[in-house]
Amino acid sequence: MQSNRNYRQIEILALFAVMAVAWPARCQTGTAPVLASSASPSRDDSRTGTVAAPQNPGALADGSNYVIGSDDLLNVHVWHQAEMSGPVTVRPDGKISLPLIGEMLAGGLTPPQLQSNIADKLRTFVKEPEVTVIVQQANSKRFNVMGRVEHAGSFSLATPMRVLDGIAAAGGFGDFAKTAKVYVLRPTGSNGVQKLPFNYKRITQGHDDSENIELQAGDTVVVP
């Protein structure tokens, strides 16, 4: 009975986490980031039940198609204008503040679009400005891991990650984790939630890899 109550509590907390992440994601303009290359896959050891962390979890492989969102850390560089260059964080309203220009919208734009807008604004002050915008930290696209893992919490989707990568980011399975009953809660339209199964044992034994799906912003991986 105690085990069933704990399982139910984890599931309820996971549902709240999914809705909390999904709501701001639906309010943002644009689509999820499309990156040029996938993250390095996780290594797993079916004999020990451990999962190794993915390589370079915080680096964007190619940010040209990435849609900027709130809390993203950008690096704006204006050629030969050091006082106008540096890191800037996107505010919850999707705007950033820059010297000379002041406030301007960044959320919902790709880095090349933002570069063009900044350059247009700077032409009043700088002749033929050359602007580069790099997404230094993709903080707006996140997923959750809850339950019996070493470090439950919210993690960045800076690069494409699958369920195994997400569990690795959380430090791997904790004691007494039901590795065959892991599932992903994914927000759908109209405040709905889809439950997607993930059987770690079947995947690591090579029976079926279809459940090791690519994670999306707002997903919650639940480890009972």
C-alpha positions in Angstrom: 0.0 0.0 0.0 2.8 2.4 0.9 4.5 1.7 -2.5 1.2 2.4 -4.4 0.8 5.7 -2.5 4.3 6.8 -3.4 3.8 5.9 -7.0 0.6 7.9 -7.1 2.3 10.9 -5.5 5.1 10.8 -8.1 2.5 10.6 -10.9 0.5 13.6 -9.6 3.7 15.7 -9.1 4.7 14.8 -12.7 1.4 16.0 -14.1 1.8 19.3 -12.3 5.3 19.7 -13.7 4.2 19.0 -17.2 1.5 21.6 -17.1 3.8 24.2 -15.5 6.3 23.8 -18.3 3.8 23.4 -21.1 1.9 26.6 -20.4 4.7 29.1 -21.0 5.9 27.0 -24.0 2.5 27.5 -25.7 2.6 31.2 -25.0 5.8 31.6 -26.9 5.9 32.5 -30.6 7.6 30.1 -33.0 8.4 26.5 -33.2 10.8 24.2 -31.3 14.5 24.4 -32.2 15.8 22.4 -35.2 19.5 21.7 -34.7 21.9 20.4 -37.3 23.3 17.5 -35.4 22.2 15.2 -32.7 23.7 14.9 -29.3 26.1 12.1 -28.7 24.0 9.1 -27.5 24.2 7.9 -24.0 26.2 4.9 -23.0 24.5 2.3 -20.9 25.5 -0.7 -19.0 22.7 -3.2 -18.6 24.8 -5.2 -16.1 24.9 -2.4 -13.6 21.8 -0.4 -14.5 23.7 2.8 -14.9 23.5 5.3 -17.7 26.5 7.5 -18.7 25.8 11.2 -19.3 25.7 12.5 -22.9 28.7 14.5 -24.2 28.6 18.3 -24.3 25.0 18.6 -22.9 25.0 22.4 -23.0 26.3 23.3 -26.5 24.2 24.2 -29.5 25.4 22.3 -32.6 23.8 24.9 -34.9 21.7 27.7 -33.7 20.6 29.2 -37.1 17.1 27.6 -36.9 16.7 27.8 -33.1 13.7 29.9 -32.0 14.8 32.2 -29.1 12.7 32.1 -25.9 12.6 33.7 -22.5 15.6 33.0 -20.2 17.9 32.1 -23.1 21.4 33.5 -22.8 22.5 35.2 -26.0 26.0 36.5 -26.9 25.6 39.6 -29.1 28.8 40.7 -30.9 29.1 43.9 -32.9 32.3 44.1 -34.9 34.7 46.8 -33.6 32.1 47.9 -31.1 33.1 46.3 -27.8 30.8 48.5 -25.7 27.8 47.2 -27.6 28.9 43.5 -27.4 28.5 41.0 -24.7 26.1 38.5 -23.1 22.4 39.3 -22.6 19.5 37.3 -21.2 16.1 37.3 -22.8 13.5 38.5 -20.3 10.2 36.8 -19.6 8.5 39.3 -22.0 10.8 38.1 -24.8 12.7 41.4 -24.9 16.4 42.2 -24.5 18.1 45.5 -23.7 21.2 46.7 -25.7 23.3 49.9 -25.5 22.1 52.7 -27.8 19.2 50.6 -29.1 17.4 50.0 -25.8 14.7 47.4 -25.7 13.9 45.1 -28.6 12.0 41.9 -29.1 14.1 38.7 -29.3 11.6 36.0 -28.4 10.2 34.1 -31.3 13.0 35.0 -33.6 15.9 33.0 -34.9 19.5 34.3 -34.3 19.9 35.4 -38.0 16.6 37.3 -37.7 17.6 39.0 -34.5 21.0 39.9 -36.1 19.3 41.6 -39.0 17.0 43.6 -36.7 19.9 44.7 -34.5 21.9 45.8 -37.5 19.0 47.8 -38.8 18.6 49.6 -35.5 22.4 50.3 -35.3 22.7 51.9 -38.7 21.6 55.2 -37.0 24.7 55.1 -34.9 27.2 52.8 -36.8 28.1 52.7 -40.4 27.5 49.2 -41.9 27.4 47.3 -38.6 28.3 43.7 -38.6 26.3 41.8 -35.9 26.6 38.2 -34.7 24.1 36.6 -32.3 25.0 33.2 -30.7 22.7 31.3 -28.4 25.1 30.6 -25.5 22.6 28.8 -23.3 19.3 27.4 -24.5 17.4 27.8 -21.2 13.9 28.2 -22.7 13.6 24.7 -24.0 13.5 22.4 -21.0 12.3 19.0 -19.8 11.8 17.4 -16.4 13.0 14.2 -14.8 11.1 13.0 -11.7 11.0 10.0 -9.4 13.7 7.5 -8.5 16.7 9.1 -10.2 19.9 10.5 -8.6 19.2 14.2 -9.4 15.6 14.9 -10.3 14.9 18.3 -11.8 14.6 20.5 -14.9 17.2 20.2 -17.7 18.0 22.1 -20.9 17.3 20.8 -24.4 20.3 22.6 -25.8 20.8 19.7 -28.2 18.4 16.8 -29.3 18.1 14.3 -26.5 16.3 11.0 -26.1 14.9 9.4 -23.0 18.1 7.6 -22.2 20.0 10.9 -22.5 17.4 12.5 -20.1 17.9 9.9 -17.5 21.6 10.2 -17.8 21.4 14.0 -17.3 19.6 13.2 -14.1 22.4 11.0 -12.8 20.9 7.7 -13.8 18.5 5.5 -11.9 18.2 5.6 -8.1 17.8 2.7 -5.7 14.7 0.5 -6.3 13.8 2.2 -9.6 11.3 0.3 -11.7 13.3 0.6 -14.9 10.8 -1.4 -17.0 7.9 1.0 -16.1 9.4 4.4 -16.9 7.2 6.7 -18.9 7.2 10.1 -20.5 4.3 12.6 -20.0 4.0 14.9 -23.0 1.7 17.9 -23.2 -0.8 17.9 -26.0 -3.3 20.4 -27.3 -6.2 21.6 -25.1 -4.3 21.0 -21.8 -4.1 17.3 -22.5 -1.2 15.0 -21.6 0.0 11.9 -23.5 1.6 9.0 -21.6 4.4 7.3 -23.5 6.0 4.1 -22.1 9.7 3.4 -21.8 11.1 0.0 -20.9 14.8 0.4 -20.1 15.3 -3.4 -19.9 13.9 -4.1 -23.3 16.0 -1.3 -24.9 19.3 -2.2 -23.3 18.7 -5.9 -24.2 18.4 -4.8 -27.9 14.7 -6.0 -28.2 13.2 -2.6 -29.2 14.5 0.9 -29.4 11.3 2.6 -30.6 10.4 3.7 -27.1 13.7 5.7 -26.7 11.9 8.7 -28.3 13.4 12.2 -28.8 12.4 14.5 -26.0 10.5 17.7 -26.6 10.2 20.9 -24.6 7.8 20.4 -21.8 8.2 16.6 -21.5 8.5 15.0 -18.1 10.3 11.6 -17.7 8.9 9.7 -14.7 10.9 6.9 -13.1 8.6 5.0 -10.6 
